């Protein structure tokens, strides 16, 4: 069962919302309704479901209704019609007390302009969600401390928000959202107010954080690069309606209509695609196999070099055909002849960062994960064809 | 053309009679409470020797503000003592403090209600305008007929005149809390009272305190007017000096009021600043 399911969720701003609803059902457009009735359709019959542990990105230009949509999910804005099911329970049927409980326990929020409380310290900000639940001081201090450590703010507990930089303030916002351990975290343009370099760091850290805490995240953004980088799935909004929902690859490669196509055509793929997208499976060998086996493998698979890994598939070095035949003639072990200096990059390295390495390197770039295990290799041709918009190699599905 | 005169004056006098006849016990109760409060504060202020109290106030000034305020306190208060105006000054101070405390106790909640309800605000705002612009002498009269002569109608008149800034600035302070902060408090599941006490009141505090400071100053400005209906204190000295054309006495009493005004203003302002940090 999805953790959050939204059915025909609609928000009409204005006094006679019932009238606009029936017009929407007759298929009137947002513009036409505004012209005829002066009512503004904020969100038009949005439908999606979010699985537990997913980063679901809602993307659209300003005015597309994405910030309204996210506020409907925790009813900061009261929906006009539709259903919001949290683990099957209808959020719209909740009374005030139930709704408060839902907001306290199940759904946290991070805001575009941080919205930190200026009269409270960093620690007091982080523990706010726990404080209003009446959790004892010692306990909530501990939880808030933990959340602050998680976002890298150890040692700043007693500072005031205005003493911190924008990036650090938003970390406090993130810690506040995480401290009461909600099931879902709503992030409304959380990184949009940060400058580009900091923003990228924060995106990266959010992904790392997500891998550790496994929250379900609903992330709102107007930035396609950001959406592609962090979204497991993306919902593209226009005029209050959802135009397409899909994985980043699907949005890029199979745009649902002209609007999505136009939206994604300006994407600089080199800043979106990563090494993981273009890497392919390398031919590997364990060092104890010996040079003759290595040469046989190269002949069979038609390659001129092999990647030598240990039993945990950690990369030891590269063996070229020349080295292998030298070892075979002189009776040396593979260990003695393999080249240990191999250019390598992490799976999240963007293609534009790979360019420089590839220009200098004679060998393909190895892709290593954080434990130095070999995940794949990137050859020049694959990068260029990916940038030209050609289909990605099948290894590219690994994200 | 002859336009008939609206008998507003008659109506008001009839309302006054009706209130006096029907709400007598309520007014008696208010009389006892306010009278008791003024007496209590006055007794507290005059039960110690003036020099001891001057020392205490000077120490308090030094603790709250800087040495400049302490210096002003010691010189100013000694001057009042020297002019033999100590006791009437303390009587006036008791009146001012009572009116100010009651104004804050009633004004802050009214201000909070104004910030929450549009309707309530639309009802209260014109009443506040009326209270502030209607000449204070005018509502001395019904105050006297409800509470008879003495300090109590003086306190009531002072409250009516001095409470608007507390109400207005409480409302303003709460409405000035940024909407995104209120939204954040909501998003984490705050109850309305948690929102008020943990977010809105703390952030509105400097503005509310500016209103309280204004309220204290305005009620101090009422001491002379209150003396016209029998309130004792340094205001009565001024009033008597005016009616008997005694310039010297008038200025002496006036200086005592100025000293108290400056001291109250600096002390309240600095106390709020200190609290903010």
Interface residues (C-beta under 8 A of the other chain):
Chain A: X74 X76 X99 X100 X101 X102 X103 X104 X108 X109 X111 X113 X115 X117 X118 X119 X128 X129 X131 X132 X133 X176 X180 X186
Chain B: X178 X180 X181 X183 X184 X185 X186 X187 X188 X189 X190 X191 X194 X198 X199 X202 X203
